Amino acid sequence: MTGSILLVEDNERLAVMLRTVLEARGHQVKSAGSGEAALALLQAQRFDLLVLDLKLPGMNGVDLLQRVRRSAALKELPVVIMTGVFRGEAYARAAAKLGVMAYLEKPFGKEEFLKAVQSALEQGPARKDISRLLLELYRDGRSGTLELRGGTRTFVVGGEPASFSSPGFVPFLVATNHLQRGDLQEFPPARPGRLPLVEAGLIGYDDLLEQSRSFLFRSLVEALLQNQSPRFVPDLAGMELPLTPIPVPRLLHQAAGAASFDLAPYLTSRGTLCPVRTTDYFRMVNLLNMGPDEVDLLQQLGQGKTVQAILSDCGTPARGAALIDLMVRMGMLSLSAAPVADQQPDFPQKLLFNRPIEEVAERRADAVNFDDLVDEVSDSIELVVGKKGMAAPLSPSEIDFEQEVQRDYAAIQNKNYYEIFGMTPGTFSFATLKEAYFAKTREYSPEKFMQLSGDTLGRAQDVLSHYANAYNTLSSVIAKERYDEMLNADTVGLGGKREDELQARIQFQSGKVFLEMEDYGNAERALQDAYTLDPNDAQTSAFLAWSIYKNPGNQRSQGALEKCRMLLSKSLQAERNADAFAFRGWMLLDEGRDGLAEGEFQKALKLNPHQPHAMGGMRLIKERREAEKKGLFKRIFG
């Protein structure tokens, strides 16, 4: 059994020797040369064993041991004593009363030392591996603190990891380019914690939330893969904001997918048993984010198949076995010697998200004569009361929502934005547009939408997206003008080949207008839409970079600055263009790198002698140099 050990010994040479011996056996070891240093380490992170010399400078070992035993968090920590001064049975008995597992008098042998350490670890308080512990906390809805290796403390609220405190978070941000070391030194946070990073302007709040969640998830997955046995304390003292809760089932699922799994012994012990879904299956399965292979495996449950039979049809049997094993440990499945009926959910459940995508089959209509058709639909048509007694088509109440979606999808094929709303450019009015748009989208209520699946759901999303694009374009004066200019270029309905290209062009032109108006927020949004539709266009990449750079909301954001640089590099890789060179020149100019900026402006003007940003940049550089010359002459000649 290996563990995390704190070695407290002021003799540096002996401490190095003992540490080497322990690490050679696979233990993780930290050293301290004084009682004060040891106490600081014990308060900062979790250890499985304390190996303690009693004669220490400053706070001696006896004082340290007494403090450890008075601490609620440390009172059960196993301790091995080493001493060359306090010899004799009386001292050993006194130490035993303080919970000391072994009392070694110097000099002692290597094997004697290792035997004492191993015995102390094995006799220490029983620890559960982290996966079992997380599941128990999740089921019981408990709150407290998990102390992981490396000094990371994870705060569990209502059974789910919700926050953390860790010395590794800032280095993580630096390593992932979300913080710069220079900024940390120049603008150090006023107090410990994560929120002060935002207060100091070193990282945006939303970015902090995202990176905090990523760090917490990564730390817990690493702990799961290492099969750590953390200490749990039912206390939330020192919990840091912001909270970033993580669903335990999803966390365990992620870790199970990343770990290796020994298939052969699992099949030997479990292969002939039949998985049975429990009530907890239905409570947890919607919390998991499964891939297609895993969803296929789920479909084989409830058919009386054995584990062996299910895995034989699995593309990656080891991964499938890991999933079954996880669901058994989570209580989602039970294993039976013979086929048993699945349990059913004991709560209302509308939908299981982890299921195959239903395909809507295209049925070919068989040839029928008119009499057959009349007989088939005669019960479904309304007779209109009138002089001629004509039959009307199916009423809206008799068309289900899936049919409505198929009808709407077909209706907008190859239609321009005006035709979708029953207008032409000549008959357009905003009032008519608004009325038509809300009349169409009103039919797509959330209740109806959630009834759809498969291809029909995808078509409904396409229809709503197309309605929204059409409405947003025609309701914006700028976008409408650009649309009218390009309307004759091609057919632009949902199936039109130029749909994305046209929409990207509209958004690009809108973004440039917003830039001219110095409305950088709207410019960034419009150009981001254009970039999403056409990410390989050099002009779009360049102007998106410029809008991000000029947007006051992105000031002091290192991530935004890096994105600007990436976009300008991408633009120039696609095409040497004057705009990208000019924008890059201004970024260099703002950094005070006039020489490099001038080179970028010259490249821009070589491609386009009238590029306004490059011309403006060159003028500013010239003015600065003239001002420097005047200042120099004034200093020389008074």
C-alpha positions as CSV (number, residue, x, y, z in Angstrom):
1,M,0.0,0.0,0.0
2,T,1.4,3.4,-1.0
3,G,0.5,6.7,0.4
4,S,1.3,10.4,0.7
5,I,3.8,10.9,3.5
6,L,5.1,14.0,5.3
7,L,8.6,13.5,6.6
8,V,9.7,15.9,9.4
9,E,13.4,15.6,10.1
10,D,15.9,18.5,10.7
11,N,18.9,16.4,9.8
12,E,19.1,17.1,6.1
13,R,21.3,14.2,5.1
14,L,19.1,11.7,7.0
15,A,15.9,13.2,5.5
16,V,17.3,12.8,2.0
17,M,18.1,9.1,2.7
18,L,14.7,8.3,4.2
19,R,12.9,10.2,1.4
20,T,14.8,8.2,-1.2
21,V,13.9,4.9,0.5
22,L,10.2,5.8,0.7
23,E,9.9,7.1,-2.9
24,A,11.6,3.9,-4.2
25,R,8.6,2.1,-2.7
26,G,6.2,4.3,-4.6
27,H,5.2,6.7,-1.8
28,Q,4.7,10.4,-2.4
29,V,6.9,12.3,0.1
30,K,7.3,15.9,1.2
31,S,9.9,17.0,3.7
32,A,9.9,19.6,6.4
33,G,12.9,20.6,8.6
34,S,10.9,22.3,11.4
35,G,7.7,21.9,13.3
36,E,6.4,25.2,11.9
37,A,7.0,24.2,8.3
38,A,5.4,20.8,9.0
39,L,2.3,22.4,10.5
40,A,2.0,24.7,7.4
41,L,2.1,21.7,5.1
42,L,-0.4,19.8,7.1
43,Q,-2.8,22.7,6.9
44,A,-2.3,23.1,3.2
45,Q,-2.8,19.5,1.9
46,R,-3.7,16.0,2.9
47,F,-1.2,13.3,4.0
48,D,-1.8,9.6,4.7
49,L,1.1,9.4,7.2
50,L,3.3,11.7,9.4
51,V,6.9,10.5,10.0
52,L,8.1,12.7,12.8
53,D,11.4,13.4,14.6
54,L,10.8,14.6,18.2
55,K,13.8,16.9,18.5
56,L,13.3,19.8,16.1
57,P,14.4,23.4,16.1
58,G,11.7,25.8,17.3
59,M,8.4,23.9,17.8
60,N,9.5,20.5,18.9
61,G,8.0,17.2,17.7
62,V,5.9,16.7,20.9
63,D,4.3,20.1,20.5
64,L,3.5,19.4,16.9
65,L,2.0,16.0,17.7
66,Q,-0.2,17.6,20.4
67,R,-1.5,20.2,17.9
68,V,-2.2,17.5,15.3
69,R,-4.3,15.5,17.8
70,R,-6.2,18.6,18.8
71,S,-7.2,19.3,15.1
72,A,-10.5,17.9,14.0
73,A,-9.1,17.3,10.5
74,L,-5.8,15.7,11.6
75,K,-6.7,13.8,14.8
76,E,-6.8,10.4,13.0
77,L,-3.7,11.0,11.0
78,P,-1.3,8.0,11.5
79,V,2.1,8.9,13.0
80,V,5.5,7.2,13.2
81,I,7.9,8.6,15.7
82,M,11.7,8.7,15.2
83,T,14.0,9.8,18.0
84,G,17.5,9.6,19.2
85,V,16.9,11.5,22.4
86,F,13.7,10.3,24.0
87,R,14.6,6.7,24.6
88,G,12.8,4.0,26.6
89,E,9.5,2.2,27.1
90,A,8.0,5.1,29.1
91,Y,8.3,7.5,26.2
92,A,6.9,4.9,23.8
93,R,3.9,4.3,26.0
94,A,3.3,8.1,26.3
95,A,3.5,8.4,22.5
96,A,1.0,5.5,22.0
97,K,-1.5,7.4,24.1
98,L,-1.3,10.1,21.4
99,G,-2.1,7.6,18.7
100,V,1.4,6.9,17.5
101,M,1.6,3.8,15.4
102,A,5.3,3.1,15.8
103,Y,8.1,4.4,18.0
104,L,11.6,4.1,16.4
105,E,14.7,4.8,18.3
106,K,17.8,5.9,16.3
107,P,19.7,4.3,14.9
108,F,17.2,1.9,13.1
109,G,17.5,-0.2,10.1
110,K,16.0,0.3,6.6
111,E,13.7,-2.8,6.8
112,E,12.5,-1.9,10.3
113,F,11.7,1.6,9.1
114,L,9.8,0.4,6.0
115,K,7.9,-2.2,8.1
116,A,6.8,0.6,10.5
117,V,5.6,2.8,7.7
118,Q,3.7,0.1,5.9
119,S,2.0,-1.1,9.1
120,A,1.0,2.5,10.0
121,L,-0.5,3.0,6.6
122,E,-2.5,-0.2,6.7
123,Q,-3.7,0.4,10.3
124,G,-4.7,4.0,9.5
125,P,-8.4,5.1,9.2
126,A,-10.1,3.2,6.4
127,R,-10.2,5.3,3.3
128,K,-12.5,4.8,0.3
129,D,-11.4,5.2,-3.2
130,I,-12.6,8.5,-4.7
131,S,-15.2,6.9,-7.1
132,R,-16.9,5.2,-4.2
133,L,-16.7,8.2,-2.0
134,L,-18.1,10.5,-4.7
135,L,-21.0,8.2,-5.4
136,E,-21.9,8.0,-1.6
137,L,-21.7,11.7,-1.3
138,Y,-23.9,12.1,-4.4
139,R,-26.5,9.6,-3.2
140,D,-26.7,11.1,0.3
141,G,-26.6,14.7,-0.9
142,R,-23.8,15.5,1.7
143,S,-21.7,18.6,1.9
144,G,-18.0,18.9,2.9
145,T,-14.5,19.0,1.7
146,L,-12.4,16.5,-0.2
147,E,-8.7,16.8,0.3
148,L,-6.9,15.6,-2.9
149,R,-3.2,15.2,-3.4
150,G,-1.1,18.3,-4.3
151,G,-3.0,20.5,-1.9
152,T,-6.2,20.8,-3.9
153,R,-9.4,20.9,-1.8
154,T,-12.7,20.2,-3.5
155,F,-15.8,21.6,-1.9
156,V,-18.9,19.3,-2.2
157,V,-22.3,20.9,-1.9
158,G,-25.4,18.8,-1.8
159,G,-23.4,15.8,-3.1
160,E,-21.8,17.5,-6.1
161,P,-18.3,19.1,-6.5
162,A,-19.1,22.8,-6.6
163,S,-15.8,24.7,-5.9
164,F,-12.2,24.2,-5.1
165,S,-9.1,25.8,-3.6
166,S,-5.8,24.9,-5.2
167,P,-2.2,26.2,-5.5
168,G,-2.2,24.7,-9.0
169,F,-5.0,27.0,-10.5
170,V,-2.9,30.0,-11.3
171,P,-0.1,28.0,-12.9
172,F,-2.9,26.3,-14.9
173,L,-4.1,29.6,-16.2
174,V,-0.6,30.7,-17.1
175,A,0.1,27.4,-18.9
176,T,-3.1,27.8,-20.9
177,N,-2.4,31.4,-21.8
178,H,-5.3,32.9,-19.8
179,L,-2.8,34.8,-17.6
180,Q,0.6,36.3,-18.2
181,R,3.3,36.1,-15.6
182,G,4.3,39.7,-16.2
183,D,0.8,40.9,-15.5
184,L,0.7,38.8,-12.3
185,Q,3.9,40.5,-11.1
186,E,2.8,44.0,-12.1
187,F,-0.9,43.7,-10.9
188,P,-0.8,41.1,-8.1
189,P,-4.3,40.3,-6.6
190,A,-4.9,42.1,-3.3
191,R,-5.9,38.9,-1.5
192,P,-6.0,35.1,-2.0
193,G,-8.6,33.3,-4.0
194,R,-10.0,33.3,-7.5
195,L,-12.3,36.3,-7.6
196,P,-9.5,38.7,-6.9
197,L,-8.0,37.8,-10.3
198,V,-11.1,39.4,-11.8
199,E,-11.0,42.4,-9.4
200,A,-7.4,43.0,-10.6
201,G,-8.5,42.9,-14.2
202,L,-6.3,39.9,-15.0
203,I,-9.1,37.7,-16.3
204,G,-12.8,38.2,-17.2
205,Y,-15.5,36.8,-14.9
206,D,-17.0,34.5,-17.6
207,D,-13.6,33.3,-18.6
208,L,-12.8,32.6,-14.9
209,L,-16.0,30.5,-14.6
210,E,-15.1,28.5,-17.7
211,Q,-11.5,27.9,-16.6
212,S,-12.5,27.1,-13.0
213,R,-14.9,24.4,-14.2
214,S,-12.3,23.0,-16.6
215,F,-9.6,22.9,-13.8
216,L,-12.0,21.3,-11.3
217,F,-13.2,18.7,-13.8
218,R,-9.6,17.9,-14.8
219,S,-8.4,17.6,-11.2
220,L,-11.2,15.2,-10.3
221,V,-10.7,13.1,-13.4
222,E,-6.9,12.8,-12.6
223,A,-7.8,11.8,-9.0
224,L,-10.2,9.1,-10.4
225,L,-7.6,7.8,-12.8
226,Q,-5.0,7.7,-10.0
227,N,-7.5,5.9,-7.8
228,Q,-6.8,8.3,-5.0
229,S,-8.3,7.8,-1.5
230,P,-9.0,11.4,-0.4
231,R,-9.9,12.5,3.1
232,F,-13.5,13.8,3.5
233,V,-14.3,16.4,6.1
234,P,-18.0,17.4,6.6
235,D,-17.0,21.1,6.7
236,L,-17.2,23.8,4.1
237,A,-14.9,26.3,5.8
238,G,-12.8,28.3,3.4
239,M,-15.0,27.6,0.3
240,E,-14.0,29.8,-2.6
241,L,-16.2,31.6,-5.1
242,P,-17.3,31.4,-7.8
243,L,-19.1,28.1,-7.6
244,T,-18.7,25.7,-10.6
245,P,-20.9,22.6,-9.9
246,I,-20.1,19.4,-11.8
247,P,-22.6,16.4,-12.1
248,V,-21.0,13.4,-10.5
249,P,-22.5,10.8,-13.0
250,R,-21.0,12.8,-15.9
251,L,-17.6,13.1,-14.1
252,L,-17.5,9.3,-13.4
253,H,-18.5,8.6,-17.0
254,Q,-15.7,10.8,-18.3
255,A,-13.1,9.2,-16.1
256,A,-14.3,5.6,-17.0
257,G,-13.9,6.5,-20.7
258,A,-10.3,7.7,-20.2
259,A,-9.1,4.8,-18.1
260,S,-7.8,1.4,-19.3
261,F,-10.0,-1.6,-18.6
262,D,-8.9,-5.2,-18.2
263,L,-11.5,-7.1,-20.2
264,A,-10.5,-10.7,-19.7
265,P,-11.0,-11.1,-15.9
266,Y,-14.2,-9.0,-16.2
267,L,-15.7,-11.5,-18.7
268,T,-14.6,-14.4,-16.6
269,S,-16.5,-13.1,-13.5
270,R,-19.4,-11.3,-15.1
271,G,-19.7,-12.5,-18.7
272,T,-22.6,-15.0,-18.1
273,L,-24.7,-12.5,-16.1
274,C,-27.6,-10.4,-17.5
275,P,-27.7,-6.6,-17.0
276,V,-31.0,-5.3,-15.6
277,R,-32.0,-1.6,-15.6
278,T,-32.9,-0.2,-12.2
279,T,-35.0,2.8,-11.3
280,D,-31.7,4.7,-10.8
281,Y,-30.9,4.1,-14.5
282,F,-33.7,6.4,-15.5
283,R,-32.6,9.0,-12.9
284,M,-29.0,9.2,-14.1
285,V,-28.9,8.3,-17.8
286,N,-30.0,11.8,-18.9
287,L,-27.1,13.2,-17.0
288,L,-24.6,11.4,-19.2
289,N,-23.2,12.6,-22.5
290,M,-22.8,9.4,-24.5
291,G,-21.4,8.7,-27.9
292,P,-23.1,6.7,-30.7
293,D,-21.3,3.4,-29.7
294,E,-22.4,3.7,-26.1
295,V,-26.0,4.5,-27.2
296,D,-26.0,1.4,-29.3
297,L,-24.9,-0.6,-26.3
298,L,-27.7,0.8,-24.2
299,Q,-30.2,-0.4,-26.8
300,Q,-29.2,-4.0,-26.2
301,L,-30.2,-3.8,-22.5
302,G,-33.6,-5.2,-21.5
303,Q,-33.4,-8.0,-24.1
304,G,-32.3,-10.8,-21.8
305,K,-28.8,-10.8,-23.2
306,T,-25.7,-11.7,-21.1
307,V,-22.8,-9.3,-20.7
308,Q,-20.8,-11.5,-23.0
309,A,-23.5,-11.4,-25.8
310,I,-23.8,-7.6,-25.5
311,L,-20.0,-7.0,-25.7
312,S,-19.7,-9.4,-28.7
313,D,-21.7,-6.9,-30.7
314,C,-19.7,-3.9,-29.4
315,G,-17.1,-2.3,-31.6
316,T,-14.8,-1.7,-28.6
317,P,-15.6,-4.4,-26.0
318,A,-13.3,-3.1,-23.4
319,R,-14.9,0.4,-23.5
320,G,-18.3,-1.3,-23.4
321,A,-17.4,-3.4,-20.4
322,A,-16.1,-0.3,-18.6
323,L,-19.5,1.4,-19.2
324,I,-21.5,-1.6,-17.9
325,D,-19.2,-1.8,-14.9
326,L,-19.6,1.9,-14.2
327,M,-23.4,1.7,-14.4
328,V,-23.4,-1.3,-12.1
329,R,-21.3,0.6,-9.5
330,M,-23.6,3.7,-9.9
331,G,-26.6,1.5,-9.2
332,M,-28.0,2.0,-12.7
333,L,-27.8,-1.7,-13.5
334,S,-27.9,-4.9,-11.5
335,L,-26.5,-8.2,-12.7
336,S,-28.7,-11.2,-12.6
337,A,-27.9,-14.9,-13.2
338,A,-31.0,-15.2,-15.4
339,P,-33.0,-12.7,-17.5
340,V,-35.2,-10.4,-15.3
341,A,-37.6,-7.7,-16.4
342,D,-36.2,-4.1,-16.2
343,Q,-37.5,-1.8,-13.5
344,Q,-39.4,1.2,-14.6
345,P,-39.0,4.9,-13.7
346,D,-40.9,5.8,-10.5
347,F,-41.3,9.4,-11.7
348,P,-42.7,11.2,-14.8
349,Q,-40.1,11.1,-17.6
350,K,-40.8,12.6,-21.0
351,L,-37.7,11.7,-22.9
352,L,-34.5,9.6,-22.7
353,F,-31.8,11.7,-24.4
354,N,-29.3,8.9,-24.8
355,R,-31.1,7.0,-27.5
356,P,-30.6,6.5,-31.3
357,I,-31.7,9.3,-33.6
358,E,-34.9,8.2,-35.3
359,E,-34.7,8.3,-39.1
360,V,-37.9,9.4,-40.9
361,A,-38.2,7.0,-43.8
362,E,-39.2,8.4,-47.2
363,R,-42.1,6.3,-48.3
364,R,-42.7,5.9,-52.0
365,A,-46.4,6.3,-52.8
366,D,-48.1,3.4,-54.5
367,A,-50.2,4.1,-57.6
368,V,-53.9,4.5,-56.6
369,N,-56.9,5.5,-58.6
370,F,-59.2,8.4,-57.6
371,D,-61.9,6.1,-56.0
372,D,-59.3,4.5,-53.7
373,L,-58.1,7.9,-52.7
374,V,-61.6,9.2,-51.9
375,D,-62.3,6.0,-49.8
376,E,-59.1,6.5,-47.9
377,V,-59.6,10.1,-46.9
378,S,-63.3,10.4,-46.9
379,D,-63.5,10.3,-43.1
380,S,-60.9,13.1,-42.8
381,I,-62.3,15.9,-45.0
382,E,-64.7,18.6,-44.1
383,L,-67.7,19.4,-46.2
384,V,-68.0,23.1,-46.8
385,V,-71.6,24.3,-46.6
386,G,-72.2,26.2,-49.8
387,K,-74.1,26.2,-53.0
388,K,-71.8,23.7,-54.6
389,G,-71.2,21.5,-51.6
390,M,-67.5,21.2,-52.4
391,A,-65.1,19.3,-50.3
392,A,-62.3,21.2,-48.5
393,P,-58.8,20.0,-47.8
394,L,-57.8,18.7,-44.4
395,S,-58.4,21.3,-41.6
396,P,-55.5,22.6,-39.6
397,S,-56.8,20.7,-36.6
398,E,-56.4,17.4,-38.5
399,I,-52.8,18.0,-39.6
400,D,-50.4,17.0,-36.9
401,F,-47.3,19.0,-36.0
402,E,-44.8,16.7,-37.9
403,Q,-46.9,17.2,-41.1
404,E,-46.8,21.0,-40.5
405,V,-43.1,21.0,-40.2
406,Q,-42.7,18.9,-43.4
407,R,-45.1,21.3,-45.2
408,D,-43.2,24.5,-43.9
409,Y,-39.9,22.9,-44.9
410,A,-41.1,22.3,-48.4
411,A,-42.7,25.7,-48.7
412,I,-39.5,27.7,-48.2
413,Q,-37.4,25.7,-50.6
414,N,-35.7,28.0,-53.1
415,K,-37.7,31.0,-52.0
416,N,-36.1,34.4,-51.2
417,Y,-36.7,36.1,-47.9
418,Y,-39.6,38.3,-49.2
419,E,-41.4,35.3,-50.6
420,I,-41.1,33.4,-47.3
421,F,-43.4,36.0,-45.7
422,G,-45.7,36.4,-48.7
423,M,-44.2,39.7,-49.9
424,T,-42.2,41.2,-52.7
425,P,-39.6,44.0,-52.5
426,G,-42.3,46.3,-53.9
427,T,-45.0,45.4,-51.3
428,F,-42.6,45.2,-48.3
429,S,-43.6,46.8,-45.0
430,F,-42.1,46.3,-41.6
431,A,-45.6,45.9,-40.1
432,T,-46.4,43.1,-42.5
433,L,-43.0,41.4,-41.9
434,K,-43.5,41.5,-38.2
435,E,-47.0,40.1,-38.3
436,A,-46.0,37.3,-40.7
437,Y,-42.9,36.4,-38.8
438,F,-44.7,36.0,-35.4
439,A,-47.6,34.2,-37.0
440,K,-45.3,31.6,-38.4
441,T,-43.1,31.1,-35.3
442,R,-46.1,31.1,-33.0
443,E,-46.9,27.6,-34.3
444,Y,-43.5,26.3,-33.1
445,S,-44.3,26.3,-29.4
446,P,-41.8,24.7,-27.0
447,E,-44.4,22.0,-26.2
448,K,-44.8,21.0,-29.8
449,F,-41.1,21.3,-30.5
450,M,-40.2,18.8,-27.8
451,Q,-42.5,16.2,-29.4
452,L,-40.2,16.0,-32.4
453,S,-37.2,13.8,-33.0
454,G,-34.9,12.6,-35.8
455,D,-35.0,14.3,-39.2
456,T,-38.3,16.1,-38.4
457,L,-36.6,17.8,-35.4
458,G,-33.7,18.8,-37.6
459,R,-36.0,20.2,-40.3
460,A,-38.0,22.2,-37.7
461,Q,-34.7,23.7,-36.5
462,D,-33.8,24.6,-40.1
463,V,-37.2,26.2,-40.6
464,L,-37.0,28.3,-37.5
465,S,-33.4,29.3,-38.3
466,H,-34.4,30.3,-41.8
467,Y,-37.3,32.4,-40.5
468,A,-35.0,34.1,-38.1
469,N,-32.3,34.9,-40.7
470,A,-35.0,36.3,-43.0
471,Y,-36.6,38.4,-40.3
472,N,-33.3,39.8,-39.0
473,T,-32.1,40.6,-42.5
474,L,-35.3,42.4,-43.7
475,S,-35.8,44.2,-40.3
476,S,-32.4,45.8,-40.5
477,V,-32.1,48.8,-42.9
478,I,-28.4,48.1,-43.6
479,A,-28.8,44.4,-44.0
480,K,-31.9,44.8,-46.2
481,E,-30.1,47.2,-48.5
482,R,-27.2,44.7,-49.0
483,Y,-29.7,41.9,-49.5
484,D,-31.6,43.8,-52.1
485,E,-28.3,44.5,-53.9
486,M,-27.4,40.8,-54.1
487,L,-30.9,39.4,-54.4
488,N,-30.6,38.7,-58.2
489,A,-27.3,36.8,-57.8
490,D,-28.9,33.4,-57.3
491,T,-31.9,31.6,-55.8
492,V,-31.5,31.9,-52.1
493,G,-34.0,29.5,-50.5
494,L,-33.2,26.9,-47.9
495,G,-31.8,24.6,-50.5
496,G,-30.0,27.3,-52.5
497,K,-26.3,26.8,-53.0
498,R,-25.4,30.4,-52.1
499,E,-27.3,30.6,-48.9
500,D,-24.4,30.7,-46.5
501,E,-22.3,32.7,-48.8
502,L,-25.0,35.3,-49.2
503,Q,-25.7,35.5,-45.5
504,A,-22.0,35.8,-44.7
505,R,-21.7,38.7,-47.2
506,I,-24.7,40.5,-45.6
507,Q,-23.2,40.1,-42.1
508,F,-19.8,41.2,-43.4
509,Q,-21.2,44.4,-45.0
510,S,-23.2,45.1,-41.8
511,G,-20.1,44.7,-39.7
512,K,-18.1,47.1,-41.8
513,V,-20.9,49.7,-41.5
514,F,-20.9,49.3,-37.7
515,L,-17.1,49.7,-37.7
516,E,-17.5,53.0,-39.6
517,M,-20.1,54.1,-37.0
518,E,-17.6,53.0,-34.2
519,D,-20.3,50.7,-32.8
520,Y,-17.7,48.0,-32.1
521,G,-19.9,45.7,-30.1
522,N,-22.4,45.2,-33.0
523,A,-19.6,45.1,-35.5
524,E,-18.0,42.2,-33.6
525,R,-21.3,40.3,-33.5
526,A,-22.1,40.8,-37.2
527,L,-18.5,39.9,-38.3
528,Q,-18.5,36.8,-36.0
529,D,-21.7,35.6,-37.7
530,A,-20.0,36.2,-41.1
531,Y,-16.9,34.3,-39.9
532,T,-19.0,31.4,-38.7
533,L,-20.6,31.1,-42.1
534,D,-17.4,31.6,-44.1
535,P,-14.3,31.0,-41.8
536,N,-11.9,30.9,-44.8
537,D,-12.5,34.4,-46.1
538,A,-9.4,36.6,-45.6
539,Q,-11.3,39.9,-45.4
540,T,-13.8,38.5,-42.8
541,S,-11.0,37.2,-40.6
542,A,-9.2,40.6,-40.8
543,F,-12.2,42.8,-40.0
544,L,-13.4,40.5,-37.2
545,A,-9.9,40.8,-35.6
546,W,-10.1,44.6,-35.9
547,S,-13.6,44.7,-34.4
548,I,-12.5,42.5,-31.4
549,Y,-9.4,44.7,-30.9
550,K,-11.4,48.0,-31.0
551,N,-14.3,46.7,-28.8
552,P,-13.9,48.4,-25.4
553,G,-15.5,45.3,-23.8
554,N,-12.4,43.3,-24.7
555,Q,-9.8,45.7,-23.3
556,R,-7.2,44.1,-21.0
557,S,-8.3,40.6,-22.2
558,Q,-5.3,38.6,-23.1
559,G,-7.6,36.0,-24.7
560,A,-9.2,38.6,-27.0
561,L,-5.7,39.9,-28.0
562,E,-4.5,36.4,-28.8
563,K,-7.6,35.8,-30.9
564,C,-7.0,39.0,-32.9
565,R,-3.4,37.9,-33.7
566,M,-4.6,34.4,-34.7
567,L,-7.3,35.9,-37.0
568,L,-4.9,38.3,-38.7
569,S,-2.3,35.5,-39.2
570,K,-5.1,33.3,-40.7
571,S,-6.2,36.2,-43.0
572,L,-2.6,36.7,-44.3
573,Q,-2.1,33.0,-44.8
574,A,-5.2,32.9,-46.9
575,E,-4.3,36.0,-48.9
576,R,-1.8,38.8,-48.6
577,N,-4.2,41.8,-48.0
578,A,-3.7,45.4,-47.1
579,D,-6.4,45.4,-44.4
580,A,-4.8,42.7,-42.3
581,F,-1.3,44.3,-42.6
582,A,-2.8,47.7,-41.6
583,F,-4.6,46.3,-38.6
584,R,-1.6,44.4,-37.4
585,G,0.4,47.6,-37.8
586,W,-1.9,49.5,-35.4
587,M,-1.7,46.7,-32.8
588,L,2.1,47.0,-32.9
589,L,1.9,50.8,-32.8
590,D,-0.3,50.7,-29.7
591,E,2.4,48.5,-28.1
592,G,5.0,51.2,-28.8
593,R,6.8,49.1,-31.5
594,D,6.8,51.9,-34.1
595,G,9.5,50.3,-36.3
596,L,7.6,47.0,-36.8
597,A,4.4,48.9,-37.2
598,E,5.9,51.0,-40.0
599,G,6.9,47.9,-41.8
600,E,3.3,46.5,-41.6
601,F,1.9,49.8,-42.9
602,Q,4.4,49.9,-45.8
603,K,3.3,46.3,-46.8
604,A,-0.4,47.5,-46.7
605,L,0.3,50.6,-48.8
606,K,2.2,48.5,-51.3
607,L,-0.9,46.4,-51.9
608,N,-3.3,49.3,-51.6
609,P,-1.8,52.9,-51.7
610,H,-5.1,54.3,-50.3
611,Q,-5.6,51.9,-47.4
612,P,-6.9,54.5,-44.8
613,H,-5.7,52.8,-41.6
614,A,-2.2,52.3,-43.0
615,M,-2.1,56.0,-44.2
616,G,-3.3,57.2,-40.8
617,G,-0.7,55.0,-39.0
618,M,2.1,56.4,-41.2
619,R,1.0,59.9,-40.5
620,L,1.1,59.3,-36.7
621,I,4.6,57.8,-36.9
622,K,5.8,60.8,-38.9
623,E,4.2,63.2,-36.4
624,R,5.9,61.4,-33.5
625,R,9.3,61.6,-35.2
626,E,8.9,65.2,-36.0
627,A,7.9,65.9,-32.3
628,E,11.0,63.9,-31.2
629,K,13.2,66.0,-33.5
630,K,11.8,69.3,-32.2
631,G,12.3,68.1,-28.6
632,L,15.9,67.2,-29.5
633,F,16.6,70.6,-31.1
634,K,15.1,72.3,-28.1
635,R,17.3,70.4,-25.7
636,I,20.4,71.1,-27.8
637,F,19.8,74.8,-28.5
638,G,17.7,75.7,-25.5
